[in-house]
Amino acid sequence: MKKLILPMVALLLFSFSADTFKLSDDERKMAVKHLTETSEHMFKVLKGLNEEQLNFKSEEGAWSIAECVEHLAISENAFGGLIQKTVAAGPNPALKDSVKMKDEELLGIITNRDHKVKTREPFEPTGKFGSHEATAKAFMDKRSEHIAYIGSTEDDLRNRFSNDLPFGTIDGFQIVLFMSGHTERHVKQMEEVMAHKLFPKK
């Protein structure tokens, strides 16, 4: 009997350990809500803008609204790749204590437009998607994939880690939040463009 009980106990402990780092219902809801709201915010801002408005630049070297959208489309795809890379690397509980930033802190930093960040060349807008409509669709196609993923994944994102973003070690769930906060950051940038005194009227 003892020989039977010990393997059963070990199995129960393993099952508990394996489930420990799966996302909670609250985490899923939070991420899905944030991803949905930031994408909806973007399309609300874009609604009804004409070509002149989409391509207006407040000054030389500044991005237009259309270029902000392209940057987001490029970034959304890159974030998806980073999530896949982080998951594929497997769990690494030893790094958990290396995560110094709480979710709210991370979102606060990335959405704060007072902190300017120079975009790396691969993420610069170049017109690669063709039309503005195609660019917006490329963004939303990827965003829809990410919303579906975070809503159903069994990946233990809280137990997978990355050092690829400029905030030290963050976990896989925080990559998703960073991606969503990054969208909001650039939607705010679009709103700044629209608030410029020379922004074209309809």
C-alpha positions as CSV (number, residue, x, y, z in Angstrom):
1,M,0.0,0.0,0.0
2,K,2.8,2.4,0.9
3,K,4.3,1.8,-2.5
4,L,1.1,2.9,-4.1
5,I,0.5,6.0,-1.9
6,L,3.9,7.6,-2.5
7,P,3.6,7.8,-6.3
8,M,0.1,9.2,-5.9
9,V,1.3,11.9,-3.5
10,A,4.1,12.8,-5.9
11,L,1.7,13.0,-8.8
12,L,-0.6,15.4,-6.8
13,L,2.3,17.6,-5.9
14,F,3.5,17.7,-9.5
15,S,0.0,18.6,-10.7
16,F,-0.2,21.4,-8.1
17,S,3.2,22.7,-9.1
18,A,2.4,22.6,-12.8
19,D,-0.7,24.6,-12.3
20,T,0.8,27.2,-9.9
21,F,2.0,29.5,-12.6
22,K,-1.0,29.3,-15.0
23,L,-2.7,32.6,-15.5
24,S,-5.6,33.3,-13.1
25,D,-9.0,34.3,-14.4
26,D,-8.4,37.8,-13.1
27,E,-5.1,38.1,-15.0
28,R,-6.7,36.8,-18.2
29,K,-9.6,39.3,-17.9
30,M,-7.3,42.2,-17.2
31,A,-5.1,41.4,-20.2
32,V,-7.9,40.8,-22.6
33,K,-9.7,44.0,-21.4
34,H,-6.5,46.1,-21.8
35,L,-5.7,44.7,-25.2
36,T,-9.2,45.3,-26.4
37,E,-9.6,48.8,-25.0
38,T,-6.3,50.0,-26.4
39,S,-7.0,48.7,-29.9
40,E,-10.5,50.2,-29.7
41,H,-9.1,53.5,-28.6
42,M,-6.8,53.5,-31.6
43,F,-9.6,52.9,-34.1
44,K,-11.8,55.5,-32.4
45,V,-9.0,58.0,-33.0
46,L,-8.6,57.0,-36.6
47,K,-12.2,57.0,-37.5
48,G,-13.1,59.5,-40.2
49,L,-9.6,60.8,-40.8
50,N,-8.8,61.7,-44.4
51,E,-5.4,61.2,-46.2
52,E,-4.3,64.7,-45.5
53,Q,-4.9,64.3,-41.8
54,L,-3.4,60.8,-41.6
55,N,-0.2,62.1,-43.2
56,F,0.1,65.4,-41.4
57,K,3.4,66.0,-39.6
58,S,3.7,68.6,-36.9
59,E,7.3,69.2,-37.7
60,E,10.2,67.8,-39.7
61,G,11.2,64.4,-38.4
62,A,8.0,63.9,-36.5
63,W,5.7,60.9,-37.2
64,S,2.4,61.3,-38.8
65,I,-0.7,59.4,-37.5
66,A,-0.3,56.9,-40.4
67,E,3.3,56.3,-39.4
68,C,2.3,55.7,-35.8
69,V,-0.1,53.1,-37.0
70,E,2.6,51.4,-39.0
71,H,5.0,51.4,-36.1
72,L,2.3,49.7,-34.0
73,A,1.6,47.1,-36.7
74,I,5.3,46.3,-36.9
75,S,5.6,46.2,-33.1
76,E,2.6,44.0,-32.6
77,N,4.1,41.4,-34.9
78,A,7.4,41.6,-33.1
79,F,5.8,41.3,-29.7
80,G,4.1,38.2,-30.8
81,G,7.5,36.8,-31.8
82,L,8.9,37.7,-28.4
83,I,6.1,35.9,-26.6
84,Q,6.7,32.8,-28.7
85,K,10.4,33.0,-28.0
86,T,9.9,33.4,-24.2
87,V,7.4,30.5,-24.0
88,A,9.7,28.3,-26.1
89,A,12.6,29.0,-23.7
90,G,10.7,27.1,-21.0
91,P,10.0,27.9,-17.4
92,N,12.8,29.3,-15.2
93,P,11.6,29.7,-11.6
94,A,15.1,30.9,-10.6
95,L,14.5,34.2,-12.4
96,K,11.2,35.0,-10.6
97,D,13.0,37.1,-8.0
98,S,14.7,39.1,-10.8
99,V,11.4,40.7,-11.8
100,K,11.5,44.0,-10.0
101,M,8.5,45.8,-11.6
102,K,4.9,45.3,-10.8
103,D,2.3,45.1,-13.6
104,E,0.9,48.6,-12.8
105,E,4.4,50.1,-12.7
106,L,5.2,48.7,-16.1
107,L,2.0,50.0,-17.6
108,G,2.6,53.4,-16.0
109,I,6.1,53.7,-17.5
110,I,5.3,52.6,-21.1
111,T,2.1,54.8,-21.4
112,N,3.9,57.9,-20.0
113,R,4.6,60.1,-23.0
114,D,6.9,62.3,-20.8
115,H,9.6,59.7,-21.2
116,K,10.8,59.8,-24.8
117,V,12.4,56.7,-26.3
118,K,14.3,56.5,-29.6
119,T,12.8,53.8,-31.9
120,R,15.2,51.3,-33.3
121,E,15.5,51.2,-37.1
122,P,13.6,47.9,-37.6
123,F,10.6,49.5,-36.0
124,E,10.7,52.7,-38.0
125,P,7.8,53.2,-40.4
126,T,8.7,52.8,-44.1
127,G,5.4,52.2,-45.8
128,K,5.9,48.4,-45.9
129,F,2.2,47.5,-45.7
130,G,1.2,49.7,-48.6
131,S,-2.0,51.6,-47.8
132,H,-3.2,52.9,-44.4
133,E,-6.1,50.4,-44.5
134,A,-3.7,47.5,-45.0
135,T,-1.5,48.7,-42.2
136,A,-4.4,49.0,-39.8
137,K,-5.6,45.5,-40.8
138,A,-2.2,44.0,-40.2
139,F,-2.2,45.5,-36.7
140,M,-5.7,44.2,-35.9
141,D,-5.1,40.8,-37.3
142,K,-2.2,40.3,-34.9
143,R,-4.0,42.0,-32.0
144,S,-7.0,39.6,-32.5
145,E,-4.5,36.6,-32.4
146,H,-3.0,37.9,-29.1
147,I,-6.4,38.5,-27.5
148,A,-7.4,34.9,-28.4
149,Y,-4.1,33.6,-27.1
150,I,-4.2,35.3,-23.7
151,G,-7.8,34.3,-23.2
152,S,-7.2,30.6,-23.6
153,T,-3.5,29.8,-23.2
154,E,-2.3,27.2,-20.8
155,D,1.3,28.5,-21.0
156,D,2.6,29.5,-17.6
157,L,3.5,33.0,-18.6
158,R,4.2,34.0,-15.0
159,N,7.0,31.5,-14.9
160,R,8.7,32.4,-18.2
161,F,11.0,35.4,-18.4
162,S,12.6,37.8,-20.8
163,N,15.4,40.4,-20.7
164,D,14.7,41.7,-24.3
165,L,12.9,44.9,-23.2
166,P,14.5,47.9,-21.6
167,F,13.2,47.3,-18.0
168,G,15.3,44.4,-16.8
169,T,13.7,41.0,-16.3
170,I,10.0,40.8,-16.9
171,D,7.7,37.7,-17.1
172,G,5.7,36.5,-20.1
173,F,2.5,38.1,-18.9
174,Q,4.2,41.4,-18.5
175,I,5.3,41.2,-22.2
176,V,1.6,41.1,-23.1
177,L,0.9,44.1,-20.8
178,F,3.8,46.0,-22.3
179,M,2.5,45.3,-25.8
180,S,-0.9,46.7,-24.9
181,G,0.6,49.7,-23.0
182,H,2.8,50.4,-26.0
183,T,-0.3,50.7,-28.2
184,E,-1.8,53.2,-25.8
185,R,1.4,55.2,-25.7
186,H,1.3,55.8,-29.5
187,V,-2.5,56.4,-29.6
188,K,-1.7,59.3,-27.2
189,Q,0.9,60.4,-29.7
190,M,-1.7,60.4,-32.4
191,E,-3.9,62.5,-30.2
192,E,-1.0,64.9,-29.8
193,V,-0.7,65.2,-33.6
194,M,-4.4,65.9,-33.9
195,A,-4.2,68.6,-31.2
196,H,-1.6,70.6,-33.1
197,K,-2.7,74.0,-34.2
198,L,-1.9,73.3,-37.9
199,F,-3.7,69.9,-38.0
200,P,-5.9,69.9,-41.1
201,K,-9.6,70.4,-40.6
202,K,-12.1,68.2,-42.3
